[in-house]
Structures are given as structure tokens and as C-alpha cells.
Amino acid sequence: MRSIQVTANSKNISGEVSLPLSKSISNRALMISAISGGKVQSGKLSDADDTVLLKNLLRQIAEKKSYTLDAKNAGTVFRFLTAYLSITPGKWILDGDARMRHRPIGPLVDALLKLGAEIIYAGHKGYPPLKINGKPLTGKKVFVNSDTSSQFISALMMIAPVLPEGLIIELMEVPASISYIYLTAEMMMMTGVDVEQRFPSIHIPAGAYKKCILPAEADWSSAAFWYELMALSEGGQLFLRGLKEGSFQGDSVLERYFRSLGVETSYQQEGALITKTRPLNTLINFDLISCPDLAPAMIVTAAALGLEANFIELNSLRFKESDRLKAIKNELGKTGIKCTITEDSLSFLPQKMEVTQPVDTYHDHRIAMAFAPLAILGKSITVNDPGVVSKSYPGFWNELQRVLGVRC
């Protein structure tokens, strides 16, 4: 499908939303299961493209029918497998698509090399593809530049228990997306692994993963787009099934952040009920270093509400499925919203939004889902390449159509 047109039947919304399972939890569960030799089992898994891809690649690794692996444009998959293949016997080639070859891997490779890994860049230094000769690693301590991606840290953490002396990870910078490091630690501790988080150090002793089944959760990252829709509506309520109060998913902070944007949350046994209120301020400031995946939904929401906004610590957005800072600026520009961006920030003054042109999605699922809710403002919106949402939320368009009285 080349494009989809979204038209809202009403500016008031109500209903129940089916969220996908968290791919962040699912991908970590798959990796921990593989590293533990199957002692740890993953529970229900997300049907997101990234999780399906990782499951298939792990099966390929186990069967050893082919030693060339294609991680496409899945950053989590590529980075987690880089560490895993370093300790898995075999001569592997790990590659991805054209965008992946522009996403950095250098800090993780540097750390693995210091642990005794054999890795060669098959293209440009610091970027995919990689040639990896899997073997036992012997190092005990590494210093890691962690301001580009928390996935470098999580990848090292998950292999740490099977290293002969465990691992001490020294973080050289304030980590990007630190909430995902906490998520990795929580899941590891569920399996009996001791993780000492004494930032800027993480200490993980050697020791076997214990038998268990890791639980699944609805995805808080995907909930952001329904919070956005509620914020832009004139009223109503939505029930988001499966969301848990006190979740160890870092993006659950969106409940607090969207309170400033006019959405209240109340928890019930089976999920969260969100309702429309009023934005608390006309000027908002958000530091998103711990939860950059929320940036697209929050930025578009603030712009559509006509607020003055400053978003900082967004450097990691440059290295996502697209350069999200540029993509968001470009697409907001089409609606009349002029943004100022730097290497790690985005800001704008109050402006009137007018949706007149199709939204380009830059092969990025979160760009597509962040701009689709603008249909609630009263005009149809055309979204190009809508299939990109399958990367994290395959049922997104169906939910818009079925639950919210929106024609797609």
C-alpha cells in the first residue's frame, strides 16, 4: 500500500484499544533465552517485524545453515546480535539494509574487542556490516561510550553472566535511553542474575541464568500515539488494555508527560483509562534523554495544540530508523509549523497548524504513527508508506479504523 487516507468521523473519541506486546521486552526475552541455552523461556512475544526478525535470525544461528545474517534496519537486532555472535562459535557476517549501514556500531565493537572478540569491519569503520569470529571472551572490564545508544550497554549486559569473570561496564557518558538499561537489568534479575547498578558502573558477576519464563507486557511506547489522539480530541475516553501501573518499561513515563499536554490516566485491573483535560501550560520543556521514542508523538502533539515547546537531549534521534529530528521538522513544516533544531534539540513557538500535504514517513514507523492522529483536527490526512508501522505495531491502522470511528 503506497498511502492511506485517515478521516476522523468525530472530534470526540471513545472506545477500547488493543496494544501490541512490547517489542523491547520480547527482544530481550529472546536474547536472554538464546544466551542461557534455553533455560530461560520467553513468554508471549510481540508480532512486531523486529521481534519476528530476531526470532528467525536466532533460529538461523542455532541451525547454522547459513552464517550470513541480515538484520535489515532493526537497530536492536543488529546490536544485540553483535554481542551474541562474538561468543557464538562460527565465522559470521552480520549486515543490514542501506540505512543500517549508516547507524553506528563502533562503541559496542570497541568494547567487545577489548574483551578479546574478533570483529572486522566489512565496510566503513564504525558501521555495519561486520565479520565476526565467535569465540570465548576473556576480558573483565570495559569502558563504553554510551551517549549514542543504550543498546550497546544492554547487549554487553546480557552476555555478561556467561563470561568467565562476569563483566564490569564503565559508562563514559550519560547514557542515552537509560530507561532501557534499567529494563534489561530488571529482566536479567528476574532470571536470578545479580546486576549491580552503581552508575557510572554496572557490575554483573559470572553465573548461570536460572530456569524461568519471562512475562510479557503491553507496549507503553505504542500507547503514546493514543495519548496523542486523546490530547488532540475535543473530549472522550479510551481504555488501553494491558497497560500496567508501575511498569518497568521506561516509556511508561508518558503518563506523567502527557498530563502536561492534557491527558489524565486512571488504572483499572485490565489496563489504563485515559481522558481529555486541558494542557497545564502554554510553554512546555521536556528532557527526553531517557525516553527518546516518545519524542515524535509528544512533539507533534505540542505543535498541534499551539504550544510553545522546547525538547532537549534528542541526539539519539539522529540514529534511529530515520534521522527523526530532520524528519519531524520537515513534516511539521508542511503543516505550517516552523521548528528550530540543533544536534540534540527541537523547539518552536505557538503557531497555527494546517494539514494540506501528504505525510512522508522516511521508512520510520514512529513518524507514520505520530502524524496520523492529526486527522482528529478535522481534515483528512494522507500518510505515505503506511506499512512501516508493522515494525512495532502491525495492527495500528486497524485500531484507528475499528475502535476510534476513523476511516482509513
SELOMAR-799187 format. One line per 4 residues: number of its first residue (from 0); their letters; for each residue z, y, x of N, C-alpha, C. Coordinates in steps of 0.02 Angstrom, whole numbers. Each point is the difference from the previous one (the first is absolute). Example, Ala and Ser with C-alpha at 12.3 -4.5 7.8 and 13.67 -1.06 7.14 Angstrom:
REM residues 2
0> AS> 390:-284:660:0:59:-45:0:60:45; -36:53:-18:3:59:42:37:55:-39
This chain:
REM residues 408
0> MRSI> 0:-59:42:0:59:-42:0:62:44; -50:43:-10:-6:59:43:46:56:-20; 15:7:-64:45:52:-23:31:-20:-66; 53:35:-17:34:-11:-64:19:68:-28
4> QVTA> -7:7:-66:18:63:-32:64:-12:-39; 49:42:12:65:-6:-33:9:58:-47; 14:-16:-65:11:51:-50:64:-15:-37; 45:47:-2:64:-9:-35:-9:16:-74
8> NSKN> 26:-44:-44:-4:12:-72:52:50:-23; 53:9:39:54:45:-18:34:25:63; 33:58:-6:39:25:56:72:-25:-3; 16:-38:-52:64:-33:-5:-10:-74:13
12> ISGE> 45:-31:37:-11:-69:18:62:-42:-14; -12:-63:-15:56:-47:-10:-27:-70:11; 46:-46:13:-21:-69:9:38:-34:55; -23:-59:17:30:-40:53:-53:-15:53
16> VSLP> 19:6:63:-46:-8:55:16:-64:38; -52:-37:16:7:-59:42:-15:19:72; 49:-4:43:-8:18:71:-16:-62:41; -36:8:55:-10:-56:46:64:-15:38
20> LSKS> 4:-60:28:55:-14:46:-12:38:65; 53:15:34:-5:39:62:-38:-38:53; -55:30:25:-36:-33:54:37:7:66; 42:51:6:40:8:61:49:-58:6
24> ISNR> 32:-18:-55:46:-57:0:-40:-65:9; -54:-7:-36:-40:-61:4:-27:-13:70; -25:52:32:-28:-9:67:53:-18:51; 59:29:-6:54:-19:45:24:-71:-14
28> ALMI> 2:-19:-63:20:-68:-17:-48:-51:29; -65:14:-4:-50:-45:29:8:-6:75; 12:57:34:7:-2:72:64:-37:21; 55:15:-32:62:-34:17:-6:-75:-12
32> SAIS> -33:-19:-54:-11:-71:-13:-40:-32:56; -53:33:22:-42:-28:54:39:-4:66; 35:53:17:37:2:63:56:-53:0; 30:-12:-58:55:-49:-5:-25:-71:-3
36> GGKV> -65:-9:0:-28:-68:-5:7:-29:-69; 5:43:-50:5:-23:-69:70:-8:-26; 51:11:42:69:-5:-24:14:51:-54; -24:60:11:6:52:-50:-62:-4:-45
40> QSGK> 12:1:-64:-56:-3:-48:-6:66:-36; -61:20:-12:-12:60:-39:3:-18:-74; 30:43:-40:1:-10:-72:-67:20:-30; 3:32:-57:-62:25:-30:-31:52:46
44> LSDA> -66:1:3:-34:46:45:-43:49:-39; -9:58:29:-46:50:-27:-71:-28:-1; -40:23:-50:-71:-18:-2:-43:54:31; 31:46:37:-37:53:34:-46:-30:53
48> DDTV> -55:33:13:-49:-24:49:32:-14:68; 44:46:22:31:-8:66:41:-64:5; 36:-16:-53:42:-60:1:-42:-63:-3; -52:1:-41:-46:-57:-3:-33:-11:67
52> LLKN> -21:55:32:-32:-4:66:48:-30:51; 62:25:2:48:-25:49:14:-74:-12; 8:-21:-62:12:-70:-14:-57:-44:25; -62:23:-11:-58:-38:22:-5:-3:76
56> LLRQ> 16:56:34:-4:1:73:54:-44:31; 59:0:-30:53:-44:26:-18:-73:-9; -35:-16:-54:-24:-69:-9:-52:-16:53; -44:48:14:-51:-10:51:32:-12:69
60> IAEK> 52:38:14:35:-8:64:32:-70:4; 32:-21:-54:33:-65:0:-49:-57:8; -58:6:-31:-51:-53:3:-39:1:65; -3:59:32:-35:9:64:-73:-23:-3
64> KSYT> -31:13:-57:-71:-16:-6:-44:56:28; 28:59:3:-35:57:30:52:44:33; -16:25:59:47:42:37:-19:74:-4; -49:16:-43:-20:69:-11:24:21:-69
68> LDAK> 41:53:-2:32:21:-61:-22:71:-18; -15:11:-64:-21:66:-24:53:28:-47; 36:50:23:52:32:-40:-27:57:-44; -65:9:0:-33:52:-41:33:68:14
72> NAGT> 21:35:-53:33:65:10:73:-3:-21; 32:-56:14:70:-11:-19:44:11:61; 29:59:6:39:17:59:60:-45:8; 37:-13:-55:58:-45:5:-21:-68:25
76> VFRF> -54:-27:-27:-24:-66:20:-17:-1:74; -37:50:23:-21:1:70:60:4:46; 47:43:-15:56:12:45:49:-59:0; 13:-27:-59:44:-59:-2:-31:-59:37
80> LTAY> -65:-10:-9:-33:-57:33:-5:10:75; -5:62:23:-3:12:72:62:-29:34; 58:12:-28:62:-27:29:3:-76:-9; -18:-24:-58:4:-72:-14:-47:-40:44
84> LSIT> -61:24:8:-48:-37:42:21:0:73; 37:50:21:23:3:69:46:-59:18; 33:-29:-50:45:-56:13:-29:-66:-28; -62:2:-25:-30:-59:-31:-54:-28:47
88> PGKW> 8:-61:25:-49:-28:47:-71:4:-25; -45:22:44:-71:6:-18:-29:64:29; -65:1:6:-35:60:23:-33:32:-60; 30:54:-23:-17:31:-63:-39:65:10
92> ILDG> -42:15:-48:-33:65:-5:20:29:-67; 33:57:2:23:34:-61:-38:65:-8; -36:6:-56:-44:57:-11:11:27:-71; -36:53:-16:2:29:-66:-64:37:-14
96> DARM> -1:40:-53:-61:37:-17:-5:63:42; -50:41:-16:-13:61:40:60:47:-1; 32:9:-58:59:44:-4:58:-28:41; 10:-66:-2:54:-30:38:-8:12:75
100> RHRP> -61:3:23:-12:11:71:17:71:22; 19:42:-49:23:68:16:75:8:-14; 34:-55:-17:72:4:-15:38:-26:61; 49:38:24:31:-17:65:41:-65:-1
104> IGPL> -3:-35:56:39:-60:10:35:1:68; -15:51:40:24:4:69:74:-8:10; 44:36:-38:72:-7:12:25:-71:-9; -27:-36:-48:21:-70:-11:-25:-44:57
108> VDAL> -63:9:20:-27:-40:55:39:13:64; 16:63:14:39:17:60:67:-37:1; 33:-1:-57:65:-33:-5:-7:-75:11; -51:-30:-30:-10:-72:8:-19:-19:71
112> LKLG> -39:43:33:-17:-13:70:62:0:44; 47:44:-15:62:2:39:43:-62:-11; -13:-34:-56:36:-62:-14:-36:-61:29; -56:13:33:-37:-55:32:-61:-23:-38
116> AEII> -20:34:-53:-58:-20:-39:-64:10:40; -51:-38:-18:-67:8:29:-47:26:-54; -14:65:4:-42:34:-49:-50:44:37; -62:-3:-21:-53:41:29:-35:38:-56
120> YAGH> -12:64:11:-40:38:-48:-73:-20:6; -30:-20:-57:-70:-20:0:-46:59:-15; 29:58:-12:-38:61:-13:33:58:36; 16:53:-36:33:58:30:74:-13:9
124> KGYP> 26:22:57:71:-9:15:43:33:-54; 49:-37:-23:46:26:-50:-19:-16:-71; -58:-32:-9:-25:-12:-68:-29:-71:-5; -4:-27:-62:-33:-64:-9:-74:4:21
128> PLKI> -29:-60:13:27:-68:-5:39:-21:62; 36:-56:-7:42:-26:54:-18:-72:16; 6:-18:64:-2:-69:21:71:-20:20; 26:-52:-32:70:-18:10:4:-74:21
132> NGKP> 34:-12:56:14:-68:22:73:-15:-17; 12:-36:-54:67:-13:-23:39:-45:47; 63:19:13:42:-36:48:73:19:-11; 47:-36:29:70:20:-5:11:67:35
136> LTGK> 41:43:-30:17:64:30:69:-4:31; 10:40:51:62:-7:39:42:64:4; -27:56:-19:37:62:7:59:4:-49; 42:50:11:61:7:-39:7:69:-31
140> KVFV> -31:50:31:9:69:-24:-65:38:7; -15:40:-51:-61:41:2:15:70:-26; -37:49:26:2:68:-25:-65:11:-39; 5:25:-61:-58:5:-43:-8:70:-28
144> NSDT> -60:28:6:-16:62:-34:-10:-16:-74; 44:26:-42:1:-21:-70:-18:55:-49; -29:55:24:-13:56:-46:-67:-5:-35; -40:-52:15:-64:-10:-33:6:-48:-58
148> SSQF> 34:-56:11:6:-50:-52:63:-42:8; 38:-8:-54:58:-45:1:-21:-73:5; -63:-14:-15:-24:-69:2:4:-29:70; -6:42:51:8:-24:69:70:-30:9
152> ISAL> 50:36:-27:70:-22:7:12:-63:-41; -23:0:-62:11:-58:-43:-33:-63:29; -59:8:30:-34:-57:30:41:-31:56; 30:43:41:42:-24:55:65:-30:-26
156> MMIA> 29:31:-50:63:-25:-28:-7:-72:-26; -55:-14:-35:-6:-65:-32:-10:-57:50; -29:14:59:-7:-54:50:62:-5:44; 44:51:-2:56:3:46:46:-62:-2
160> PVLP> 17:-28:-58:46:-57:0:-26:-61:37; -66:-8:5:-27:-60:33:-14:11:74; 15:60:26:-6:12:72:62:-29:34; -7:-25:62:55:-34:33:65:39:4
164> EGLI> -6:67:10:60:41:6:6:51:-56; -36:-11:-53:0:51:-52:-36:62:24; 16:58:-29:-36:61:18:43:62:-15; -3:47:47:27:67:-11:-60:48:-3
168> IELM> -6:36:-54:-55:47:-9:29:71:4; -23:37:48:21:70:8:-54:46:-28; 17:39:-50:-48:45:-32:-3:66:38; -59:18:22:-8:60:42:-8:64:-42
172> EVPA> -17:-7:-63:-9:57:-44:35:-15:-66; 7:50:-43:24:-12:-68:-54:-41:-35; 17:-58:-25:-51:-44:-28:-33:29:-63; -65:-9:-4:-35:14:-63:18:-55:-49
176> SISY> 7:18:-63:13:-50:-53:59:-45:17; 55:30:20:58:-40:22:26:-45:-56; -13:18:-62:24:-41:-55:-29:-70:3; -60:-7:29:-31:-66:5:32:-42:55
180> IYLT> 29:34:49:40:-36:50:63:-28:-33; 32:41:-42:58:-24:-37:-19:-60:-44; -59:4:-32:-22:-55:-43:-8:-64:40; -31:5:59:-8:-59:43:67:-28:19
184> AEMM> 46:43:19:67:-22:20:36:-36:-57; -4:29:-60:33:-31:-58:-28:-70:-14; -65:-7:3:-30:-64:-14:18:-51:54; 2:21:62:20:-45:54:72:-23:-8
188> MMTG> 44:47:-19:70:-18:-8:10:-48:-58; -44:3:-50:3:-49:-54:-11:-71:25; -34:-7:56:-15:-66:28:51:-21:53; 54:38:7:52:-18:47:-7:30:69
192> VDVE> -50:42:10:-10:32:65:45:62:6; 31:8:57:43:58:13:-43:57:26; -1:55:-36:-38:59:20:49:58:6; 10:24:61:44:57:11:-43:63:9
196> QRFP> 7:46:-48:-38:62:1:46:56:25; -6:13:64:40:54:31:-49:51:29; -34:34:-44:-54:44:21:24:49:53; -42:9:53:-70:-21:6:-12:-72:24
200> SIHI> 49:-44:-6:-8:-69:23:5:-48:-59; -38:-55:6:5:-56:-48:12:-62:42; 55:-36:-14:18:-60:38:-8:-61:-46; -40:-47:22:-10:-62:-38:9:-59:48
204> PAGA> 53:-39:-6:11:-56:45:-46:-58:-16; -8:-44:48:-38:-62:-11:37:-43:-51; -37:-34:-41:30:-44:-50:-50:-19:-53; 9:-58:-28:-49:-26:-48:7:35:-68
208> YKKC> -56:9:-33:1:19:-70:28:-59:-40; 41:15:-51:28:-53:-41:-41:-9:-64; 4:-61:-28:-37:-15:-60:22:46:-58; -49:29:-33:14:40:-59:-66:18:-34
212> ILPA> 5:27:-59:-59:25:-35:10:75:-9; -47:39:27:6:73:-4:-21:24:-69; 39:45:-31:-15:24:-68:-57:49:-1; -30:7:-58:-53:49:-11:27:58:-41
216> EADW> -34:58:4:18:58:-40:-63:36:-23; 5:35:-56:-54:45:-20:-6:55:52; -59:28:5:-16:46:55:15:72:-17; 48:29:35:18:70:-11:-57:47:22
220> SSAA> -37:-18:51:-55:43:23:-51:10:-55; -15:-53:-37:-48:4:-55:27:38:-60; 66:1:-7:31:36:-56:-12:75:6; -14:24:60:-8:73:11:-54:30:-45
224> FWYE> -53:-38:-15:-55:28:-39:17:5:-74; 47:-41:-23:24:6:-69:51:56:-5; 40:11:51:43:59:2:-43:63:-2; -55:-2:37:-46:58:1:-28:12:-70
228> LMAL> -23:-53:-33:-28:8:-67:51:29:-48; 62:-24:5:53:27:-44:12:73:16; 2:19:64:12:70:18:-53:46:-27; -62:-24:-4:-56:42:-23:-10:-2:-75
232> SEGG> 35:-44:-35:-7:-6:-72:39:56:-35; -8:5:-65:39:48:-39:64:-32:-27; 4:-65:3:60:-33:-23:-10:-75:-7; 54:-35:-13:-4:-72:-11:47:-38:46
236> QLFL> -10:-66:1:39:-42:44:-39:-63:18; 14:-26:58:-32:-61:24:54:-48:26; -9:-64:-15:44:-50:26:-36:-36:57; 28:3:60:-29:-31:59:37:-65:14
240> RGLK> -29:-54:-23:33:-65:4:7:-23:72; 59:-24:16:12:-32:65:30:45:53; 2:66:-12:29:44:51:75:-9:1; 29:-3:59:71:-13:8:37:61:27
244> EGSF> 56:16:-30:44:51:27:31:-27:64; 3:42:51:28:-22:64:-46:-45:39; -64:3:-14:-49:-40:37:2:18:74; -14:-50:43:-4:15:71:-71:20:21
248> QGDS> -44:10:-49:-65:31:15:12:75:10; -23:26:56:11:70:16:-30:48:-50; -57:-19:-30:-34:45:-46:37:8:-67; 55:-37:-9:41:11:-60:30:70:-1
252> VLER> -4:35:56:24:69:2:-41:45:-46; -59:-24:-22:-42:41:-43:37:18:-64; 47:-41:-22:40:17:-60:33:68:9; 29:10:59:34:64:13:-50:56:12
256> YFRS> -54:-15:37:-49:52:14:-34:25:-64; -17:-46:-45:-36:21:-60:45:34:-51; 66:-5:11:45:39:-42:-16:74:8; -16:21:61:-19:69:13:-66:19:-33
260> LGVE> -41:-51:-13:-66:11:-30:0:-11:-75; 59:-12:-29:4:-3:-73:0:-69:-30; 26:-50:35:4:-68:-27:70:-28:11; 30:-24:-54:66:-31:3:-6:-76:-6
264> TSYQ> 46:-35:33:-1:-73:1:66:-27:-26; -4:-50:-45:59:-36:-22:-16:-75:6; 49:-38:22:-11:-71:13:24:-43:-58; -39:-51:-13:18:-51:-48:-1:-68:36
268> QEGA> 17:-52:-34:5:-65:32:-66:-23:30; -55:15:-34:-65:-26:21:-44:51:37; 26:60:11:-41:49:34:26:70:-7; -45:49:8:19:71:-2:-39:36:-54
272> LITK> 35:43:-36:-31:42:-51:-5:71:27; -61:28:0:-9:68:25:-21:46:-57; 26:61:1:-14:48:-53:-16:68:30; -35:39:-39:-22:66:22:56:52:-8
276> TRPL> 10:40:52:44:58:-4:-38:61:26; 34:47:30:-33:57:30:11:0:75; -50:22:39:11:6:72:61:44:14; 39:-19:50:62:37:14:-12:67:34
280> NTLI> -55:4:37:-14:62:38:-74:14:-1; -17:63:16:-71:18:7:-23:-5:72; 49:-7:47:-14:-11:71:34:-64:21; -39:-46:28:29:-64:22:-17:-12:73
284> NFDL> 46:-33:33:-9:-19:70:20:-73:8; -46:-40:28:14:-71:9:-16:-21:71; 47:-37:29:-9:-33:64:-14:-74:-15; -61:-23:14:-20:-68:-20:-7:-47:60
288> ISCP> 37:13:54:-7:-42:59:19:-73:-15; 47:-10:-46:22:-68:-15:-41:-34:-54; -40:38:-37:-36:-29:-56:-69:32:-9; -43:-3:51:-65:34:-4:-46:-26:-53
292> DLAP> 9:-62:-23:-44:-27:-52:9:37:-67; 56:36:-8:10:39:-60:-38:66:1; -24:20:58:-31:66:8:-57:14:-47; -50:-45:-7:-56:17:-45:22:16:-71
296> AMIV> 42:-42:-30:21:12:-69:41:64:-5; 45:12:47:44:58:-5:-39:65:12; -46:-1:47:-38:61:15:-44:18:-59; -36:-48:-29:-44:14:-56:41:23:-61
300> TAAA> 58:-30:-10:43:20:-56:21:73:7; 25:18:59:23:69:10:-56:50:-8; -59:-17:24:-58:45:-7:-18:9:-73; -2:-56:-38:-20:4:-70:51:37:-42
304> LGLE> 64:-2:20:52:36:-36:1:75:16; -42:21:47:-3:70:18:59:24:41; 29:-45:41:57:18:40:-20:24:69; 45:34:33:-8:13:71:35:-57:37
308> ANFI> -35:-29:50:27:-61:30:-13:-3:74; 48:-30:35:-6:-14:72:19:-73:12; -45:-37:29:12:-70:18:-5:-7:75; 51:-28:31:0:-5:74:10:-72:22
312> ELNS> -7:-10:67:6:-65:32:-51:-50:-29; -62:21:-2:-54:-40:-29:-48:-27:52; 20:1:64:-46:-20:53:-29:-69:-11; 40:-47:-26:-25:-69:-7:-55:-5:-52
316> LRFK> -8:50:-44:-54:-1:-49:-69:2:34; -2:25:61:-63:3:36:-28:-70:16; 44:-50:-1:-18:-66:25:4:-54:-54; -7:21:-62:0:-48:-56:-71:-24:-13
320> ESDR> -11:-28:-60:-67:-25:-18:-52:55:7; 21:62:-10:-41:58:14:44:50:38; -28:54:21:41:56:23:22:35:-64; 58:-20:-24:21:23:-67:12:75:-4
324> LKAI> 21:31:54:9:73:-3:-67:34:-15; -52:-19:35:-66:30:-12:-27:-19:-68; 10:-63:-19:-26:-23:-65:33:38:-57; 65:7:2:36:36:-54:-22:73:-1
328> KNEL> -5:31:58:-22:70:2:-70:7:-30; -45:-44:19:-69:3:-25:-3:-6:-76; 37:-50:-27:-5:-13:-71:38:52:-42; 55:25:26:33:55:-35:-44:63:1
332> GKTG> -36:8:55:-45:57:5:-53:1:-55; -22:-60:-21:-49:-4:-54:29:24:-66; 66:-3:-7:32:21:-62:23:73:3; -16:34:54:18:70:7:66:12:36
336> IKCT> 32:-53:25:63:7:35:-13:4:75; 14:58:29:-8:9:72:64:-20:36; -7:-47:47:57:-24:39:-5:22:72; 56:6:32:3:10:72:28:-64:31
340> ITED> -36:-29:48:26:-59:33:5:12:75; 50:-33:30:6:-2:73:-4:-74:19; 21:-15:61:-1:-70:20:49:-42:-41; 52:31:-26:51:-40:-35:29:34:-62
344> SLSF> -37:47:-29:27:33:-60:-57:21:-47; 19:12:-62:-47:25:-50:39:47:-46; -29:58:-16:33:48:-43:-50:36:-43; 23:28:-55:-42:41:-44:43:45:-42
348> LPQK> -31:55:-24:31:46:-46:-17:-20:-72; 34:28:-50:-17:-16:-69:-72:20:-15; -37:-46:-29:-71:12:-16:-17:-39:-63; -53:22:-34:-23:-34:-59:-47:-57:19
352> MEVT> 13:-58:-28:-42:-58:14:-53:-8:-54; -61:-14:20:-56:-11:-47:-40:-60:25; 3:-55:-36:-35:-60:20:-72:3:-25; -47:6:46:-71:6:-19:-45:-48:38
356> QPVD> 23:-29:55:-43:-43:41:30:-70:8; -42:-49:13:26:-68:12:45:-2:61; 48:-44:-1:46:-10:56:-28:-52:47; -6:17:63:-18:-49:51:64:-32:26
360> TYHD> -2:-65:14:62:-36:16:5:-22:72; -52:7:40:5:-11:73:23:-72:17; -19:-47:-42:20:-70:10:76:-7:1; 35:43:-36:73:3:3:29:-7:-70
364> HRIA> 38:-53:-11:29:-15:-65:46:55:-25; 40:29:44:48:50:-23:-32:66:-19; -57:16:29:-37:60:-21:-26:-10:-71; -29:-58:-14:-26:-14:-67:55:5:-53
368> MAFA> 57:-32:14:53:-2:-50:37:67:-7; -1:41:52:34:65:-3:-38:50:-42; -67:-5:-1:-40:49:-37:-16:-22:-72; 2:-64:-14:-15:-24:-68:46:30:-53
372> PLAI> 66:8:12:43:28:-52:-18:71:-22; -42:35:38:-19:68:-20:-36:2:-67; -23:-58:-24:-32:-3:-66:47:22:-55; 65:-8:10:49:19:-51:1:75:-13
376> LGKS> -30:38:46:-2:73:-9:-49:22:-54; -44:-46:-21:-44:16:-56:-74:-8:11; -21:-7:63:-71:-10:14:-11:-68:32; -57:-30:-17:-17:-64:31:-7:9:76
380> ITVN> 18:-52:35:-7:1:73:-37:-62:22; -49:10:43:-40:-55:28:26:-17:69; 14:-63:11:26:-24:64:-52:-46:31; -24:17:58:-50:-42:34:34:-58:36
384> DPGV> -36:-55:5:23:-60:34:70:-21:-24; 7:-11:-65:66:-14:-27:29:-67:21; -43:-46:24:23:-66:20:47:0:59; 7:57:34:45:3:58:72:-13:-19
388> VSKS> 18:8:-64:70:-9:-20:23:-72:9; -47:-47:6:19:-71:7:39:-12:65; -3:47:46:37:-8:63:75:-8:-13; 26:35:-51:72:-4:-14:16:-11:-74
392> YPGF> -46:19:-46:16:-1:-71:-63:-19:-40; -19:-64:1:-62:-21:-32:-3:16:-75; 57:3:-34:-1:11:-72:7:73:-20; -7:46:45:14:70:-14:-42:28:-57
396> WNEL> -65:-10:2:-44:28:-51:14:-32:-68; 13:-64:-1:17:-33:-63:63:28:-31; 49:17:43:62:28:-25:-11:70:-30; -42:40:33:-16:66:-27:-31:-7:-70
400> QRVL> -45:-48:-6:-36:-10:-62:44:-32:-55; 34:-53:18:36:-39:-50:65:31:-22; 39:26:47:68:21:-14:4:73:-21; -40:43:30:11:72:-8:-50:34:-46
404> GVRC> -40:-38:-37:-47:32:-45:-52:40:36; -21:-24:58:-50:35:41:-63:-41:1; -56:31:-12:-64:-35:5:-26:2:71; -19:-57:26:-29:-4:68:-70:-28:-5
